Amino acid sequence: HLPGHAIGPPPIVNLDKLLHFLSYCGLGGLAILTISAWRPLSTRTYVRLWLFLASLAALDELSQFLIPGRQPSIGDWFADVIGLTAGFAMGTAVSRCWRNHTGRRRLLRASEAA
């Protein structure tokens, strides 16, 4: 966090919401891809991970009370959560495509070996 007076207002209206969305979209997607590389994800794992990262976003917003010139914003948190959800969807899609692709390659190798 930077003090509010150090960064000033964004040059484009609601640019900060877009940046919040993109940051948490990337975080959510990478989190899903990282965990799914180790094992298939259950619904329980999705929910726990989403709740953890949504709580992290809330904590990030609330910590702005401690920085002079900054204020937490429920709008920023909503942008974080929407981005997180979009990142989860994209990470899941990429993970499933990758699994299907590697599964087909294994089948092809097995059929060629037989």
C-alpha positions, -999 to +999 in steps of 0.1 A: +000+000+000+011+035-008-001+066+011-031+081-007-013+114-014+016+096-030-004+081-058-032+106-063-065+098-080-065+074-110-063+091-144-092+069-157-125+066-138-127+032-121-093+021-133-086+009-097-115-015-100-101-029-132-067-033-116-083-050-085-102-074-109-071-083-129-049-088-099-073-112-082-082-129-115-045-137-120-042-148-084-072-171-086-062-186-119-027-193-107-039-208-074-062-232-092-035-242-117-009-247-090-031-269-068-046-288-097-010-297-109-007-318-078-041-334-076-076-332-089-096-305-071-127-314-051-156-290-045-145-287-009-110-276-020-125-250-044-147-236-016-119-235+010-094-218-014-120-193-026-129-184+010-093-181+020-085-158-010-117-137-005-107-133+031-073-122+021-088-096-002-110-083+027-079-082+050-060-063+023-088-037+021-092-034+059-054-029+063-058+004+044-072+019+077-035+018+089-022+039+059-025+077+060-047+089+031-061+055+022-095+041+028-109+006+024-136+003-002-163-024-005-163-017-042-126-027-044-134-059-025-163-067-049-139-062-078-114-085-060-140-112-055-154-110-090-118-112-104-111-142-081-142-160-094-133-153-130-097-165-123-110-197-108-132-203-139-103-197-163-078-217-142-103-246-141-108-245-178-071-245-185-065-273-160-092-295-176-079-289-211-044-297-200-055-329-183-076-340-214-046-332-236-021-352-215-046-380-211-050-383-248-012-384-253-009-412-228-036-432-246-019-427-280+015-438-266-001-469-250-019-478-283+014-473-303+033-495-278+007-523-281 
